[in-house]
Amino acid sequence: MDGSYSVADNGTANIPLAGAVQVAGLSTEAAARKIEQVLKDGKFFINPQVSLMVEKSVSQRVSVVGAVRLPGRYVVDSRTTILNLLAEAGGATDLAADLGYIDRLDPSGTPVRYEVNIRRMTDDNPTSPTRYLRAGDTLTIPEAQQFFITGNVKNAGQFKLRSNLTVLQAVALAGGKTEMGSLRRIEITRTGKDGKEKKIKAKTSDKVQADDVIEVRESLF
């Protein structure tokens, strides 16, 4: 019963007697065992022995969207990793969040979302389900939450909010205060849950929140 069979877009291979067998996401060894089981369950064979070999791999495409320099669709093969894809897409932008997501359909066609840490990622984890990308995957890199710093700092502007960032650390990200600035005269403009802005006299140990506008004011002396 030797022959060559194609895997359809829905991830199935039409095997004689067994019919359409879902093989997407399986290794060749696992797919062979699955076909054996289908042939056995259908009582076509008592002890079927199946061997599979990939003769030709058709170009597969995945999507990358969000905070990358070159979002779009890219061709991948069976050994393409997330790091490979990010390199193709020009890398994450400076405002990219640390956590991204892989959206994928499992062999039954059910959507599954995997969380991936972009900043701590390596290609060394052989057990990760997202170690290698698959056709139809979408990699999403969201933008991180932001805050703003103005006034008497060396590099005023918009910055990425990091976990547990303090006001003092925020000032440091902006290059530190100028000679005229005072760490004792810092004011935060923050929008409350009611949508109204309020001004807060801040301490350097206070935690920065998303969309805060931090102003380092002039020293009085």
Disulfide bonds with the S-S distance in Angstrom:
none
